[in-house]
Amino acid sequence: MTPLQRLAEHAAGWRDRPIPPDLERHARRALVDWFAALLAGAAMPPASLMAAALEEGAPKGRGAVCYVDGLRGSVRRAALLNATASHAPEFDDIHRDSGYHPGCPTIPPALAAAQARGADMATLLRAVIAGYEVGCRIGVAVQPSHYRYWHTTGTVGTFGAAAAVSVVLGSDAERIAHAIATAATMAGGLQQAFRGAGMSKPLHAGHAAEAGALAAIAAASGVTGALDVLDGPVGFAAATSEDRGKWDKALAGLGEEHAIAAITVKNHGCCGHIFAGLDGLSALRTEHGFGPGDVEAIHVGGYGPTKEICDRAVAETEQEARFSLQYCAAALLVLGGVRIEAFSPQKLRDPAIRGLMARVTVSLDPALADAYPQVRAANVTVRLKDGRVLERHQPTRKGDPDMPLTDAELSAKFRELAVPTIGAERAERLLCALWTGRDLPEAV
């Protein structure tokens, strides 16, 4: 079988496979984390703008819930808008080895399809597990070279969405294979889209979710795709990476090791390539008790994308600030954390943050670059005005699988992001349903 067919065969097995308790917990963690990001992003552009532009009436039957405007509608509309909203706050999950945010392109179309069909929570959890597995493993096959030009969430996210929706639809392995194959030719998302100002990046997740849902619906209806499209000589891997894919590595442990059990939960509201630097800086601050006024200079040595994407001494817009290590490091010291409020218009103009940004520098550390993407580390140096030089090697990031957020910390993150949008009572009700419920979450 081709790599695509092996992945489809595995995904098909999740249509009725019992979910081990530990895997169910990981899948529910993914739902809790995704809903937190969704609710924080529901009022943000571009999802808020797109919802008005794509208004449609409720279809016959139950319909899928769009959490951006509360309307019920088609699976594709809900997938597009909910995925876009959940990627906007930069608080969505990460699969470290594939350099990919799997939650925002995978969960929204699976949830929309499940709502439209009147499925239960167990069906959704199986679909999400399968979708994470397919998307993350294809991501592993094409990384790290894929990330030079392509945004993984917009590309391999399409495969995760196709697999997850196919499981909800009850498609067999053959039709799931055709769904993944059709998704391949609709995958896209360019790095340049988020290296400056603009709203395109969240739409990468939205497009992946919608395109994957379309591919799954098409395959369930009998539409076929090229089953060698992932590893063929002019296929997806050949076109978007240095070779035709590291498929032995990508498929290792299939059925025994699960991507959804190795997910990073974001602990800062910015690009994940900044996290190790922020964690190291925070640890030094806690240990030595300095404040922003005590700092003469901060230097962060990081791996490739930390330097290439996040070394931004000038950051004027919210989008640019979320990808600026200089801005985020300064905000951490001035505000005490890098949360949603750190990117408000008022904070973007804060003279204390702006003044400290000029004292932050970034460089590429060759040893850290060689260890990427499996290791996301940083070397942080803080020079204080009293002459002290403080150094820390930060080997991983808070929220990574080897330093995970606890369930209690994840629930706290959910409340932080959800309560301002839907209120404490509704947030607590939804949180309980996500952790323990057997029915699908509906409108909130």
C-alpha positions in Angstrom: 0.0 0.0 0.0 1.0 3.6 -0.5 1.6 5.7 2.6 -1.7 7.4 1.9 -3.5 4.0 1.9 -1.8 2.9 5.2 -3.0 6.1 6.8 -6.5 5.7 5.5 -6.6 2.1 6.7 -5.6 3.3 10.2 -8.1 6.2 10.2 -10.9 3.8 9.1 -10.3 1.7 12.1 -11.3 4.6 14.4 -14.9 4.5 13.1 -15.9 2.0 15.9 -12.7 1.3 17.8 -13.0 1.5 21.6 -11.1 4.5 23.0 -8.6 3.7 25.7 -9.2 6.0 28.8 -5.8 7.7 28.5 -6.4 8.4 24.8 -9.9 9.7 25.6 -8.4 12.1 28.1 -5.9 13.4 25.5 -8.7 13.9 23.0 -10.9 15.7 25.5 -7.9 17.9 26.4 -7.7 18.8 22.7 -11.3 19.8 22.7 -11.0 21.9 25.9 -8.0 23.7 24.4 -9.6 24.3 21.0 -12.8 25.7 22.5 -10.7 28.1 24.6 -9.0 29.4 21.5 -12.2 29.5 19.5 -14.2 31.5 22.0 -11.3 34.0 22.4 -11.1 34.4 18.6 -14.8 34.4 17.7 -15.1 38.2 17.8 -11.7 38.8 16.1 -11.1 39.5 12.4 -10.9 37.9 10.0 -13.6 35.4 11.3 -16.0 38.2 12.4 -15.7 39.9 8.9 -16.1 36.6 7.1 -19.2 35.6 9.0 -21.0 38.7 7.9 -19.8 38.2 4.3 -20.9 34.5 4.2 -24.3 34.8 6.0 -26.6 31.9 5.1 -29.8 30.5 6.5 -30.1 27.4 8.5 -30.3 24.2 6.4 -32.9 21.5 6.9 -32.4 19.4 10.0 -30.0 20.1 12.7 -27.2 21.9 10.9 -23.7 22.8 12.2 -23.1 25.6 14.7 -21.0 28.5 13.7 -19.7 29.9 17.0 -18.7 33.2 15.5 -22.2 34.4 14.9 -24.4 31.6 16.5 -26.0 30.6 13.3 -26.6 27.1 12.2 -25.7 26.3 8.7 -23.7 24.1 6.4 -20.8 21.9 7.6 -18.4 23.8 5.3 -19.4 27.3 6.6 -19.1 26.3 10.2 -15.7 24.5 9.5 -14.3 27.6 7.7 -15.4 30.2 10.3 -14.8 28.2 13.5 -11.3 27.1 12.3 -10.4 30.7 11.3 -11.6 32.0 14.7 -9.7 29.5 16.7 -6.4 30.2 15.0 -6.6 34.0 15.3 -5.6 34.4 19.0 -2.5 32.3 18.6 -3.5 30.1 21.6 -4.1 26.9 19.7 -2.3 23.6 20.2 0.9 22.4 18.5 2.3 19.0 17.4 6.0 19.6 17.9 7.6 17.1 15.5 5.5 18.2 12.6 5.5 21.9 13.3 1.8 22.0 13.0 -1.3 23.3 14.8 -3.6 20.3 14.5 -6.6 21.4 16.5 -7.9 24.3 14.5 -8.1 22.6 11.1 -9.2 19.2 12.5 -11.7 19.7 15.3 -14.0 22.3 13.6 -15.0 20.2 10.5 -15.3 17.1 12.6 -17.5 18.8 15.1 -19.6 20.5 12.4 -20.1 17.1 10.6 -21.0 15.4 13.9 -23.5 18.1 14.8 -25.1 18.0 11.3 -25.5 14.2 11.6 -26.6 14.1 15.2 -23.6 12.1 16.3 -22.4 11.6 19.9 -19.3 12.7 21.7 -17.6 9.3 21.2 -17.9 9.6 17.4 -16.3 13.1 17.6 -13.5 11.9 19.8 -12.7 9.0 17.4 -12.7 11.4 14.5 -10.4 13.9 16.2 -7.9 11.1 17.1 -7.9 9.9 13.5 -7.5 13.4 12.1 -4.6 14.3 14.4 -2.9 11.0 13.4 -3.2 11.6 9.7 -2.3 15.3 9.6 0.6 15.0 12.1 2.2 12.0 10.4 2.1 13.6 7.0 3.6 16.7 8.6 6.5 14.6 10.0 7.1 13.2 6.5 7.8 16.6 4.9 9.4 18.5 7.8 11.6 20.4 8.4 12.2 21.6 4.8 8.5 22.1 4.2 8.4 24.9 6.7 10.8 27.1 4.7 8.0 28.2 2.4 4.8 26.5 3.5 2.5 27.0 6.6 2.0 23.5 7.8 -1.4 24.3 9.4 -2.7 25.3 6.0 -1.2 22.4 4.1 -1.3 19.2 6.2 -4.3 20.5 8.1 -6.3 19.7 5.0 -5.4 16.0 5.4 -6.4 16.0 9.1 -9.7 17.6 8.3 -10.4 15.1 5.5 -9.7 12.1 7.7 -11.7 13.4 10.7 -14.8 14.2 8.7 -14.5 10.9 6.8 -14.7 9.1 10.1 -17.8 11.0 11.2 -19.4 10.2 7.8 -18.6 6.5 8.3 -16.5 6.2 5.2 -14.5 3.0 4.7 -10.7 2.9 4.2 -11.0 3.2 0.4 -13.2 6.3 0.6 -11.0 7.8 3.3 -8.0 7.3 1.0 -9.8 9.1 -1.8 -10.7 11.9 0.6 -7.0 12.4 1.7 -6.0 12.2 -2.0 -8.4 14.9 -3.0 -7.4 17.0 0.0 -3.8 17.0 -1.2 -4.5 19.0 -4.3 -6.4 21.6 -2.3 -3.7 22.1 0.4 -2.0 25.5 0.6 -0.7 28.3 2.9 2.4 30.4 2.4 4.9 31.5 5.0 5.0 35.0 3.5 1.4 35.4 4.5 2.3 35.8 8.2 5.7 37.4 8.0 4.2 40.8 7.9 0.9 42.6 8.5 -2.4 41.1 7.3 -5.2 38.7 8.3 -4.4 35.8 6.0 -2.8 33.4 8.5 -6.0 32.4 10.4 -7.6 31.8 7.0 -5.0 29.0 6.4 -6.7 27.0 9.2 -10.1 27.9 7.9 -9.4 26.9 4.3 -7.8 23.6 5.5 -10.9 22.8 7.5 -13.3 23.6 4.7 -11.3 22.0 2.0 -10.8 18.8 4.0 -14.5 18.7 4.7 -15.3 19.1 1.0 -12.8 16.4 0.1 -14.4 14.0 2.7 -17.9 14.8 1.4 -16.8 14.3 -2.2 -15.1 11.0 -1.5 -18.2 9.7 0.5 -20.2 10.5 -2.7 -17.9 8.5 -4.9 -15.3 11.1 -6.0 -11.9 9.5 -6.4 -8.4 10.9 -6.1 -4.8 9.8 -7.0 -3.7 7.4 -4.3 0.0 8.1 -4.9 -0.4 11.9 -4.6 1.5 12.1 -1.3 4.7 10.2 -2.3 4.6 10.3 -6.1 7.3 11.9 -8.2 5.4 15.1 -8.6 3.1 14.7 -5.6 2.7 16.6 -2.4 5.9 15.7 -0.6 8.0 16.2 -3.8 6.5 19.6 -4.4 6.7 21.0 -0.9 9.8 19.5 0.7 13.4 18.5 -0.2 12.5 14.9 -1.1 9.5 12.7 -1.6 8.9 12.4 2.1 10.3 10.6 5.1 7.6 8.0 5.1 9.4 5.4 7.2 9.8 7.9 9.9 6.3 9.3 9.5 4.6 5.9 9.7 6.7 4.4 12.5 4.6 3.2 15.4 1.3 3.6 13.5 -1.4 2.2 15.7 0.8 2.1 18.8 1.9 5.7 19.3 -0.7 8.4 18.9 -0.1 12.0 17.9 -2.8 13.4 20.1 -1.0 12.1 23.1 2.1 14.2 22.2 0.5 17.7 21.9 1.8 21.0 23.1 -0.7 23.2 24.8 0.2 26.8 24.4 0.9 28.8 27.6 1.5 32.1 25.9 -0.7 33.9 23.3 2.0 34.3 20.6 4.0 32.3 18.1 5.3 29.0 19.6 8.8 29.7 18.4 9.0 32.4 21.0 8.0 30.2 23.9 11.3 28.8 25.0 12.8 32.3 25.2 9.8 33.5 27.2 10.0 30.5 29.6 13.7 31.0 30.1 13.3 34.7 30.8 10.4 34.1 33.2 12.5 31.5 35.1 15.4 34.0 35.4 13.0 36.7 36.6 11.5 34.4 39.2 14.9 33.3 40.5 16.6 36.7 40.6 13.6 39.1 41.1 14.5 41.7 38.6 11.9 44.0 36.9 11.8 45.7 33.5 13.6 48.8 34.9 16.6 46.7 36.0 17.3 45.4 32.5 20.2 46.7 30.4 19.9 44.0 27.7 18.2 40.7 26.9 19.6 38.2 24.3 17.9 35.0 23.1 19.8 32.4 21.1 17.2 30.1 19.3 16.7 27.6 16.6 15.9 28.4 13.0 12.3 29.8 13.0 13.0 31.7 16.2 15.5 33.8 14.3 13.9 33.7 10.9 10.3 34.4 11.8 10.4 36.0 15.3 13.4 38.3 15.2 11.3 41.5 14.7 12.7 44.6 16.3 9.8 46.6 14.7 6.3 45.4 15.3 3.4 47.8 14.8 0.3 45.6 14.3 -1.2 42.9 16.5 -0.2 40.3 14.0 3.4 41.5 13.9 3.6 41.7 17.7 2.5 38.1 18.1 5.5 37.1 16.0 8.0 39.5 17.6 10.3 38.0 20.2 11.3 41.6 21.1 7.7 42.6 21.7 6.7 39.5 23.6 9.8 39.5 25.9 9.2 43.1 26.7 5.5 42.5 27.3 6.3 39.5 29.6 8.4 41.7 31.9 6.2 44.8 31.8 2.8 43.1 32.0 3.8 39.9 33.8 2.6 37.6 31.0 1.9 37.3 27.3 -1.9 36.8 27.2 -4.7 38.2 25.0 -4.5 41.7 26.7 -0.9 42.0 25.7 -1.9 42.7 22.1 -4.7 45.2 22.7 -4.3 48.6 20.9 -3.4 50.3 24.3 -0.7 47.8 25.1 0.8 47.9 21.6 1.5 51.6 22.2 2.8 51.2 25.8 6.0 53.2 26.0 7.4 50.9 28.7 7.1 47.9 26.3 8.4 49.9 23.4 11.4 51.1 25.3 12.3 47.6 26.5 12.0 46.1 23.0 15.1 48.0 21.8 17.1 46.1 24.4 16.2 42.7 23.1 18.3 40.9 20.5 18.0 37.5 18.8 20.5 35.2 17.2 20.6 31.7 15.6 22.2 29.1 17.9 23.7 26.4 15.6 23.3 23.6 18.2 19.7 24.4 18.8 19.0 24.7 15.1 20.4 21.2 14.6 18.1 19.8 17.2 14.9 21.4 15.7 12.1 20.4 15.3 12.1 17.6 17.9 13.7 20.0 20.4 12.4 23.6 20.9 15.0 25.2 23.2 16.6 28.6 23.9 19.6 30.2 25.5 18.7 33.3 27.4 21.1 36.0 28.7 20.0 39.0 30.7 22.4 41.8 31.5 21.2 43.9 34.4 22.1 47.6 35.1 23.9 46.6 38.2 26.4 44.6 36.2 25.1 41.1 36.8 24.9 38.8 33.8 22.3 36.0 34.2 22.2 33.0 31.9 19.8 30.1 31.4 19.5 27.3 29.0 15.8 26.6 28.5 15.6 23.0 27.2 11.9 22.8 26.4 8.7 24.8 26.7 6.0 24.9 29.3 3.1 23.0 27.7 5.3 20.6 25.6 4.7 16.9 26.2 7.8 16.7 28.5 6.6 19.7 30.5 2.8 19.5 30.1 0.1 21.8 31.5 -1.9 19.9 34.0 -5.7 19.4 33.5 -6.2 22.0 36.2 -3.9 24.5 34.3 -5.7 23.7 31.1 -9.1 24.4 32.7 -7.7 27.7 34.0 -6.6 28.6 30.5 -10.1 27.8 29.2 -11.8 30.0 31.9 -9.4 32.8 31.1 -10.2 32.8 27.4 -13.9 31.8 27.6 -15.4 33.8 30.5 -14.9 37.2 28.9 -16.9 36.0 25.9 -19.6 33.8 27.2 -19.7 34.5 31.0 -18.7 32.4 34.0 -21.8 30.2 34.2 -21.9 29.2 30.5 -18.1 28.7 30.5 -18.3 26.3 33.4 -21.2 24.4 31.9 -19.3 24.0 28.6 -16.1 23.0 30.3 -17.8 20.3 32.3 -19.4 19.0 29.1 -16.0 18.9 27.3 -14.3 17.0 30.1 -17.0 14.4 30.9 -20.0 14.8 28.6 -21.4 12.1 26.3 -23.4 14.5 24.1 -21.9 16.9 21.6 -21.5 20.6 22.7 -24.0 22.7 20.8 -24.4 26.5 20.8 -23.0 28.3 23.8 
